[in-house]
Amino acid sequence: MDIGSFLAYRRKQLGLSFSDVGSAIGYTPQAIYRYEKGIVKIDLSLVDSFCKVLNLSAEAFFGMD
């Protein structure tokens, strides 16, 4: 599973919308959609923010957990 698909899976698992995640990290819902679909690659500076919002470790984020 690629990172975008994993983020979408985890977001849905937690019952969060694109808006919920976007608001928490300071991005638009459209940007979150683009990250999940792989249209735009996730900047490494956002990993920590995504991990906090989605309650993940960095290892889990990168599929090492």
PyMOL Python script that loads the backbone (N, CA, C, O; Angstrom):
from pymol import cmd

cmd.read_pdbstr("""\
ATOM      1  N   MET A   1       0.857  -1.182   0.000  1.00  0.00           N
ATOM      2  CA  MET A   1       0.000   0.000   0.000  1.00  0.00           C
ATOM      3  C   MET A   1       0.897   1.236   0.000  1.00  0.00           C
ATOM      4  O   MET A   1       1.840   1.320   0.787  1.00  0.00           O
ATOM      5  N   ASP A   2       0.610   2.182  -0.867  1.00  0.00           N
ATOM      6  CA  ASP A   2       1.409   3.406  -0.895  1.00  0.00           C
ATOM      7  C   ASP A   2       0.998   4.344   0.242  1.00  0.00           C
ATOM      8  O   ASP A   2      -0.017   4.124   0.901  1.00  0.00           O
ATOM      9  N   ILE A   3       1.783   5.372   0.460  1.00  0.00           N
ATOM     10  CA  ILE A   3       1.550   6.278   1.589  1.00  0.00           C
ATOM     11  C   ILE A   3       0.187   6.968   1.470  1.00  0.00           C
ATOM     12  O   ILE A   3      -0.533   7.077   2.462  1.00  0.00           O
ATOM     13  N   GLY A   4      -0.169   7.427   0.291  1.00  0.00           N
ATOM     14  CA  GLY A   4      -1.452   8.106   0.111  1.00  0.00           C
ATOM     15  C   GLY A   4      -2.630   7.213   0.456  1.00  0.00           C
ATOM     16  O   GLY A   4      -3.560   7.645   1.137  1.00  0.00           O
ATOM     17  N   SER A   5      -2.597   5.971  -0.010  1.00  0.00           N
ATOM     18  CA  SER A   5      -3.669   5.019   0.291  1.00  0.00           C
ATOM     19  C   SER A   5      -3.720   4.719   1.779  1.00  0.00           C
ATOM     20  O   SER A   5      -4.798   4.596   2.361  1.00  0.00           O
ATOM     21  N   PHE A   6      -2.552   4.602   2.390  1.00  0.00           N
ATOM     22  CA  PHE A   6      -2.499   4.351   3.827  1.00  0.00           C
ATOM     23  C   PHE A   6      -3.092   5.524   4.599  1.00  0.00           C
ATOM     24  O   PHE A   6      -3.836   5.320   5.558  1.00  0.00           O
ATOM     25  N   LEU A   7      -2.771   6.750   4.191  1.00  0.00           N
ATOM     26  CA  LEU A   7      -3.324   7.935   4.861  1.00  0.00           C
ATOM     27  C   LEU A   7      -4.843   7.962   4.741  1.00  0.00           C
ATOM     28  O   LEU A   7      -5.543   8.262   5.709  1.00  0.00           O
ATOM     29  N   ALA A   8      -5.350   7.647   3.554  1.00  0.00           N
ATOM     30  CA  ALA A   8      -6.804   7.622   3.346  1.00  0.00           C
ATOM     31  C   ALA A   8      -7.448   6.560   4.238  1.00  0.00           C
ATOM     32  O   ALA A   8      -8.479   6.806   4.864  1.00  0.00           O
ATOM     33  N   TYR A   9      -6.832   5.382   4.291  1.00  0.00           N
ATOM     34  CA  TYR A   9      -7.344   4.287   5.120  1.00  0.00           C
ATOM     35  C   TYR A   9      -7.389   4.702   6.591  1.00  0.00           C
ATOM     36  O   TYR A   9      -8.397   4.501   7.270  1.00  0.00           O
ATOM     37  N   ARG A  10      -6.297   5.278   7.074  1.00  0.00           N
ATOM     38  CA  ARG A  10      -6.218   5.673   8.484  1.00  0.00           C
ATOM     39  C   ARG A  10      -7.193   6.807   8.795  1.00  0.00           C
ATOM     40  O   ARG A  10      -7.829   6.804   9.849  1.00  0.00           O
ATOM     41  N   ARG A  11      -7.315   7.779   7.883  1.00  0.00           N
ATOM     42  CA  ARG A  11      -8.237   8.895   8.081  1.00  0.00           C
ATOM     43  C   ARG A  11      -9.667   8.371   8.220  1.00  0.00           C
ATOM     44  O   ARG A  11     -10.409   8.793   9.108  1.00  0.00           O
ATOM     45  N   LYS A  12     -10.042   7.454   7.340  1.00  0.00           N
ATOM     46  CA  LYS A  12     -11.390   6.878   7.383  1.00  0.00           C
ATOM     47  C   LYS A  12     -11.584   6.026   8.631  1.00  0.00           C
ATOM     48  O   LYS A  12     -12.664   6.020   9.223  1.00  0.00           O
ATOM     49  N   GLN A  13     -10.544   5.313   9.027  1.00  0.00           N
ATOM     50  CA  GLN A  13     -10.590   4.486  10.226  1.00  0.00           C
ATOM     51  C   GLN A  13     -10.910   5.335  11.460  1.00  0.00           C
ATOM     52  O   GLN A  13     -11.618   4.889  12.362  1.00  0.00           O
ATOM     53  N   LEU A  14     -10.385   6.548  11.488  1.00  0.00           N
ATOM     54  CA  LEU A  14     -10.602   7.460  12.606  1.00  0.00           C
ATOM     55  C   LEU A  14     -11.869   8.302  12.442  1.00  0.00           C
ATOM     56  O   LEU A  14     -12.232   9.065  13.337  1.00  0.00           O
ATOM     57  N   GLY A  15     -12.536   8.160  11.301  1.00  0.00           N
ATOM     58  CA  GLY A  15     -13.761   8.914  11.054  1.00  0.00           C
ATOM     59  C   GLY A  15     -13.532  10.387  10.774  1.00  0.00           C
ATOM     60  O   GLY A  15     -14.392  11.221  11.056  1.00  0.00           O
ATOM     61  N   LEU A  16     -12.370  10.708  10.218  1.00  0.00           N
ATOM     62  CA  LEU A  16     -12.024  12.092   9.917  1.00  0.00           C
ATOM     63  C   LEU A  16     -12.318  12.422   8.457  1.00  0.00           C
ATOM     64  O   LEU A  16     -12.214  11.562   7.583  1.00  0.00           O
ATOM     65  N   SER A  17     -12.681  13.656   8.208  1.00  0.00           N
ATOM     66  CA  SER A  17     -12.904  14.119   6.835  1.00  0.00           C
ATOM     67  C   SER A  17     -11.629  14.784   6.311  1.00  0.00           C
ATOM     68  O   SER A  17     -10.676  15.010   7.057  1.00  0.00           O
ATOM     69  N   PHE A  18     -11.635  15.091   5.016  1.00  0.00           N
ATOM     70  CA  PHE A  18     -10.520  15.846   4.439  1.00  0.00           C
ATOM     71  C   PHE A  18     -10.370  17.171   5.183  1.00  0.00           C
ATOM     72  O   PHE A  18      -9.257  17.619   5.459  1.00  0.00           O
ATOM     73  N   SER A  19     -11.501  17.788   5.501  1.00  0.00           N
ATOM     74  CA  SER A  19     -11.493  19.076   6.212  1.00  0.00           C
ATOM     75  C   SER A  19     -10.886  18.950   7.601  1.00  0.00           C
ATOM     76  O   SER A  19     -10.117  19.813   8.024  1.00  0.00           O
ATOM     77  N   ASP A  20     -11.227  17.881   8.311  1.00  0.00           N
ATOM     78  CA  ASP A  20     -10.682  17.682   9.654  1.00  0.00           C
ATOM     79  C   ASP A  20      -9.155  17.614   9.615  1.00  0.00           C
ATOM     80  O   ASP A  20      -8.473  18.290  10.385  1.00  0.00           O
ATOM     81  N   VAL A  21      -8.638  16.801   8.720  1.00  0.00           N
ATOM     82  CA  VAL A  21      -7.184  16.638   8.615  1.00  0.00           C
ATOM     83  C   VAL A  21      -6.549  17.930   8.113  1.00  0.00           C
ATOM     84  O   VAL A  21      -5.530  18.374   8.643  1.00  0.00           O
ATOM     85  N   GLY A  22      -7.145  18.523   7.102  1.00  0.00           N
ATOM     86  CA  GLY A  22      -6.601  19.763   6.555  1.00  0.00           C
ATOM     87  C   GLY A  22      -6.543  20.884   7.574  1.00  0.00           C
ATOM     88  O   GLY A  22      -5.542  21.595   7.661  1.00  0.00           O
ATOM     89  N   SER A  23      -7.612  21.045   8.347  1.00  0.00           N
ATOM     90  CA  SER A  23      -7.644  22.084   9.383  1.00  0.00           C
ATOM     91  C   SER A  23      -6.563  21.852  10.429  1.00  0.00           C
ATOM     92  O   SER A  23      -5.928  22.800  10.892  1.00  0.00           O
ATOM     93  N   ALA A  24      -6.356  20.611  10.794  1.00  0.00           N
ATOM     94  CA  ALA A  24      -5.380  20.282  11.827  1.00  0.00           C
ATOM     95  C   ALA A  24      -3.942  20.558  11.391  1.00  0.00           C
ATOM     96  O   ALA A  24      -3.098  20.898  12.220  1.00  0.00           O
ATOM     97  N   ILE A  25      -3.659  20.414  10.091  1.00  0.00           N
ATOM     98  CA  ILE A  25      -2.274  20.636   9.636  1.00  0.00           C
ATOM     99  C   ILE A  25      -2.110  21.936   8.848  1.00  0.00           C
ATOM    100  O   ILE A  25      -1.012  22.259   8.395  1.00  0.00           O
ATOM    101  N   GLY A  26      -3.202  22.674   8.689  1.00  0.00           N
ATOM    102  CA  GLY A  26      -3.108  23.976   8.022  1.00  0.00           C
ATOM    103  C   GLY A  26      -3.134  23.917   6.506  1.00  0.00           C
ATOM    104  O   GLY A  26      -2.555  24.771   5.835  1.00  0.00           O
ATOM    105  N   TYR A  27      -3.808  22.907   5.965  1.00  0.00           N
ATOM    106  CA  TYR A  27      -3.930  22.762   4.513  1.00  0.00           C
ATOM    107  C   TYR A  27      -5.400  22.638   4.135  1.00  0.00           C
ATOM    108  O   TYR A  27      -6.246  22.363   4.985  1.00  0.00           O
ATOM    109  N   THR A  28      -5.696  22.839   2.874  1.00  0.00           N
ATOM    110  CA  THR A  28      -7.079  22.732   2.407  1.00  0.00           C
ATOM    111  C   THR A  28      -7.491  21.269   2.262  1.00  0.00           C
ATOM    112  O   THR A  28      -6.639  20.392   2.119  1.00  0.00           O
ATOM    113  N   PRO A  29      -8.786  21.009   2.297  1.00  0.00           N
ATOM    114  CA  PRO A  29      -9.258  19.642   2.051  1.00  0.00           C
ATOM    115  C   PRO A  29      -8.803  19.124   0.685  1.00  0.00           C
ATOM    116  O   PRO A  29      -8.520  17.937   0.527  1.00  0.00           O
ATOM    117  N   GLN A  30      -8.735  20.018  -0.291  1.00  0.00           N
ATOM    118  CA  GLN A  30      -8.291  19.631  -1.637  1.00  0.00           C
ATOM    119  C   GLN A  30      -6.842  19.156  -1.624  1.00  0.00           C
ATOM    120  O   GLN A  30      -6.484  18.221  -2.341  1.00  0.00           O
ATOM    121  N   ALA A  31      -6.018  19.795  -0.814  1.00  0.00           N
ATOM    122  CA  ALA A  31      -4.614  19.383  -0.713  1.00  0.00           C
ATOM    123  C   ALA A  31      -4.511  17.988  -0.102  1.00  0.00           C
ATOM    124  O   ALA A  31      -3.708  17.171  -0.553  1.00  0.00           O
ATOM    125  N   ILE A  32      -5.313  17.714   0.915  1.00  0.00           N
ATOM    126  CA  ILE A  32      -5.300  16.391   1.546  1.00  0.00           C
ATOM    127  C   ILE A  32      -5.734  15.335   0.530  1.00  0.00           C
ATOM    128  O   ILE A  32      -5.150  14.253   0.459  1.00  0.00           O
ATOM    129  N   TYR A  33      -6.752  15.656  -0.245  1.00  0.00           N
ATOM    130  CA  TYR A  33      -7.220  14.750  -1.302  1.00  0.00           C
ATOM    131  C   TYR A  33      -6.081  14.441  -2.282  1.00  0.00           C
ATOM    132  O   TYR A  33      -5.865  13.286  -2.649  1.00  0.00           O
ATOM    133  N   ARG A  34      -5.367  15.472  -2.695  1.00  0.00           N
ATOM    134  CA  ARG A  34      -4.267  15.291  -3.651  1.00  0.00           C
ATOM    135  C   ARG A  34      -3.146  14.429  -3.073  1.00  0.00           C
ATOM    136  O   ARG A  34      -2.556  13.613  -3.782  1.00  0.00           O
ATOM    137  N   TYR A  35      -2.857  14.612  -1.795  1.00  0.00           N
ATOM    138  CA  TYR A  35      -1.837  13.764  -1.144  1.00  0.00           C
ATOM    139  C   TYR A  35      -2.290  12.310  -1.134  1.00  0.00           C
ATOM    140  O   TYR A  35      -1.519  11.409  -1.464  1.00  0.00           O
ATOM    141  N   GLU A  36      -3.543  12.087  -0.755  1.00  0.00           N
ATOM    142  CA  GLU A  36      -4.049  10.715  -0.667  1.00  0.00           C
ATOM    143  C   GLU A  36      -4.102  10.028  -2.027  1.00  0.00           C
ATOM    144  O   GLU A  36      -3.850   8.827  -2.124  1.00  0.00           O
ATOM    145  N   LYS A  37      -4.422  10.768  -3.063  1.00  0.00           N
ATOM    146  CA  LYS A  37      -4.519  10.188  -4.407  1.00  0.00           C
ATOM    147  C   LYS A  37      -3.164  10.077  -5.098  1.00  0.00           C
ATOM    148  O   LYS A  37      -3.067   9.491  -6.177  1.00  0.00           O
ATOM    149  N   GLY A  38      -2.118  10.632  -4.491  1.00  0.00           N
ATOM    150  CA  GLY A  38      -0.789  10.558  -5.087  1.00  0.00           C
ATOM    151  C   GLY A  38      -0.555  11.568  -6.187  1.00  0.00           C
ATOM    152  O   GLY A  38       0.422  11.466  -6.928  1.00  0.00           O
ATOM    153  N   ILE A  39      -1.438  12.538  -6.301  1.00  0.00           N
ATOM    154  CA  ILE A  39      -1.291  13.590  -7.312  1.00  0.00           C
ATOM    155  C   ILE A  39      -0.113  14.490  -6.942  1.00  0.00           C
ATOM    156  O   ILE A  39       0.633  14.957  -7.803  1.00  0.00           O
ATOM    157  N   VAL A  40       0.031  14.718  -5.639  1.00  0.00           N
ATOM    158  CA  VAL A  40       1.119  15.529  -5.100  1.00  0.00           C
ATOM    159  C   VAL A  40       1.831  14.690  -4.051  1.00  0.00           C
ATOM    160  O   VAL A  40       1.183  14.041  -3.229  1.00  0.00           O
ATOM    161  N   LYS A  41       3.136  14.698  -4.073  1.00  0.00           N
ATOM    162  CA  LYS A  41       3.925  13.958  -3.085  1.00  0.00           C
ATOM    163  C   LYS A  41       3.946  14.733  -1.766  1.00  0.00           C
ATOM    164  O   LYS A  41       3.985  15.963  -1.758  1.00  0.00           O
ATOM    165  N   ILE A  42       3.921  14.006  -0.670  1.00  0.00           N
ATOM    166  CA  ILE A  42       3.923  14.618   0.653  1.00  0.00           C
ATOM    167  C   ILE A  42       5.319  15.119   0.981  1.00  0.00           C
ATOM    168  O   ILE A  42       6.299  14.379   0.890  1.00  0.00           O
ATOM    169  N   ASP A  43       5.394  16.378   1.362  1.00  0.00           N
ATOM    170  CA  ASP A  43       6.649  16.974   1.772  1.00  0.00           C
ATOM    171  C   ASP A  43       7.038  16.394   3.131  1.00  0.00           C
ATOM    172  O   ASP A  43       6.184  16.242   4.006  1.00  0.00           O
ATOM    173  N   LEU A  44       8.290  16.076   3.310  1.00  0.00           N
ATOM    174  CA  LEU A  44       8.738  15.480   4.569  1.00  0.00           C
ATOM    175  C   LEU A  44       8.469  16.364   5.782  1.00  0.00           C
ATOM    176  O   LEU A  44       8.371  15.868   6.904  1.00  0.00           O
ATOM    177  N   SER A  45       8.351  17.663   5.561  1.00  0.00           N
ATOM    178  CA  SER A  45       8.072  18.564   6.684  1.00  0.00           C
ATOM    179  C   SER A  45       6.663  18.357   7.250  1.00  0.00           C
ATOM    180  O   SER A  45       6.365  18.820   8.351  1.00  0.00           O
ATOM    181  N   LEU A  46       5.798  17.666   6.505  1.00  0.00           N
ATOM    182  CA  LEU A  46       4.424  17.416   6.960  1.00  0.00           C
ATOM    183  C   LEU A  46       4.251  16.087   7.679  1.00  0.00           C
ATOM    184  O   LEU A  46       3.196  15.835   8.261  1.00  0.00           O
ATOM    185  N   VAL A  47       5.258  15.242   7.650  1.00  0.00           N
ATOM    186  CA  VAL A  47       5.131  13.900   8.244  1.00  0.00           C
ATOM    187  C   VAL A  47       4.723  13.996   9.709  1.00  0.00           C
ATOM    188  O   VAL A  47       3.796  13.307  10.136  1.00  0.00           O
ATOM    189  N   ASP A  48       5.388  14.824  10.472  1.00  0.00           N
ATOM    190  CA  ASP A  48       5.081  14.951  11.896  1.00  0.00           C
ATOM    191  C   ASP A  48       3.635  15.392  12.108  1.00  0.00           C
ATOM    192  O   ASP A  48       2.950  14.877  12.991  1.00  0.00           O
ATOM    193  N   SER A  49       3.178  16.331  11.310  1.00  0.00           N
ATOM    194  CA  SER A  49       1.792  16.812  11.430  1.00  0.00           C
ATOM    195  C   SER A  49       0.793  15.710  11.116  1.00  0.00           C
ATOM    196  O   SER A  49      -0.181  15.526  11.846  1.00  0.00           O
ATOM    197  N   PHE A  50       1.030  14.975  10.035  1.00  0.00           N
ATOM    198  CA  PHE A  50       0.144  13.866   9.693  1.00  0.00           C
ATOM    199  C   PHE A  50       0.145  12.809  10.797  1.00  0.00           C
ATOM    200  O   PHE A  50      -0.903  12.265  11.143  1.00  0.00           O
ATOM    201  N   CYS A  51       1.316  12.526  11.342  1.00  0.00           N
ATOM    202  CA  CYS A  51       1.410  11.519  12.403  1.00  0.00           C
ATOM    203  C   CYS A  51       0.598  11.929  13.630  1.00  0.00           C
ATOM    204  O   CYS A  51      -0.078  11.098  14.235  1.00  0.00           O
ATOM    205  N   LYS A  52       0.663  13.200  13.993  1.00  0.00           N
ATOM    206  CA  LYS A  52      -0.095  13.673  15.154  1.00  0.00           C
ATOM    207  C   LYS A  52      -1.597  13.574  14.908  1.00  0.00           C
ATOM    208  O   LYS A  52      -2.334  13.076  15.758  1.00  0.00           O
ATOM    209  N   VAL A  53      -2.049  14.042  13.756  1.00  0.00           N
ATOM    210  CA  VAL A  53      -3.477  14.045  13.447  1.00  0.00           C
ATOM    211  C   VAL A  53      -4.027  12.629  13.338  1.00  0.00           C
ATOM    212  O   VAL A  53      -5.132  12.349  13.802  1.00  0.00           O
ATOM    213  N   LEU A  54      -3.255  11.739  12.727  1.00  0.00           N
ATOM    214  CA  LEU A  54      -3.729  10.378  12.483  1.00  0.00           C
ATOM    215  C   LEU A  54      -3.284   9.395  13.567  1.00  0.00           C
ATOM    216  O   LEU A  54      -3.486   8.187  13.446  1.00  0.00           O
ATOM    217  N   ASN A  55      -2.669   9.937  14.636  1.00  0.00           N
ATOM    218  CA  ASN A  55      -2.244   9.121  15.770  1.00  0.00           C
ATOM    219  C   ASN A  55      -1.357   7.948  15.315  1.00  0.00           C
ATOM    220  O   ASN A  55      -1.631   6.783  15.603  1.00  0.00           O
ATOM    221  N   LEU A  56      -0.304   8.300  14.605  1.00  0.00           N
ATOM    222  CA  LEU A  56       0.626   7.312  14.062  1.00  0.00           C
ATOM    223  C   LEU A  56       2.046   7.603  14.528  1.00  0.00           C
ATOM    224  O   LEU A  56       2.389   8.743  14.841  1.00  0.00           O
ATOM    225  N   SER A  57       2.855   6.575  14.569  1.00  0.00           N
ATOM    226  CA  SER A  57       4.287   6.775  14.769  1.00  0.00           C
ATOM    227  C   SER A  57       4.901   7.036  13.391  1.00  0.00           C
ATOM    228  O   SER A  57       4.288   6.733  12.367  1.00  0.00           O
ATOM    229  N   ALA A  58       6.099   7.592  13.373  1.00  0.00           N
ATOM    230  CA  ALA A  58       6.788   7.808  12.099  1.00  0.00           C
ATOM    231  C   ALA A  58       7.048   6.475  11.409  1.00  0.00           C
ATOM    232  O   ALA A  58       6.995   6.388  10.182  1.00  0.00           O
ATOM    233  N   GLU A  59       7.329   5.436  12.194  1.00  0.00           N
ATOM    234  CA  GLU A  59       7.566   4.105  11.633  1.00  0.00           C
ATOM    235  C   GLU A  59       6.324   3.595  10.914  1.00  0.00           C
ATOM    236  O   GLU A  59       6.415   3.055   9.811  1.00  0.00           O
ATOM    237  N   ALA A  60       5.166   3.766  11.541  1.00  0.00           N
ATOM    238  CA  ALA A  60       3.912   3.331  10.920  1.00  0.00           C
ATOM    239  C   ALA A  60       3.632   4.140   9.662  1.00  0.00           C
ATOM    240  O   ALA A  60       3.158   3.595   8.665  1.00  0.00           O
ATOM    241  N   PHE A  61       3.922   5.434   9.701  1.00  0.00           N
ATOM    242  CA  PHE A  61       3.692   6.298   8.542  1.00  0.00           C
ATOM    243  C   PHE A  61       4.453   5.785   7.325  1.00  0.00           C
ATOM    244  O   PHE A  61       3.925   5.782   6.213  1.00  0.00           O
ATOM    245  N   PHE A  62       5.676   5.357   7.536  1.00  0.00           N
ATOM    246  CA  PHE A  62       6.514   4.889   6.426  1.00  0.00           C
ATOM    247  C   PHE A  62       6.411   3.385   6.203  1.00  0.00           C
ATOM    248  O   PHE A  62       7.178   2.811   5.430  1.00  0.00           O
ATOM    249  N   GLY A  63       5.455   2.748   6.886  1.00  0.00           N
ATOM    250  CA  GLY A  63       5.209   1.326   6.653  1.00  0.00           C
ATOM    251  C   GLY A  63       6.226   0.398   7.269  1.00  0.00           C
ATOM    252  O   GLY A  63       6.373  -0.745   6.838  1.00  0.00           O
ATOM    253  N   MET A  64       6.938   0.886   8.286  1.00  0.00           N
ATOM    254  CA  MET A  64       7.957   0.065   8.920  1.00  0.00           C
ATOM    255  C   MET A  64       7.453  -0.572  10.205  1.00  0.00           C
ATOM    256  O   MET A  64       8.173  -1.328  10.857  1.00  0.00           O
ATOM    257  N   ASP A  65       6.218  -0.265  10.563  1.00  0.00           N
ATOM    258  CA  ASP A  65       5.660  -0.771  11.818  1.00  0.00           C
ATOM    259  C   ASP A  65       4.752  -1.957  11.546  1.00  0.00           C
ATOM    260  O   ASP A  65       4.183  -2.527  12.478  1.00  0.00           O
TER     261      ASP A  65
END
""", "prot")
cmd.dss("prot")
cmd.show_as("cartoon", "prot")
cmd.util.cbc("prot")
cmd.orient("prot")
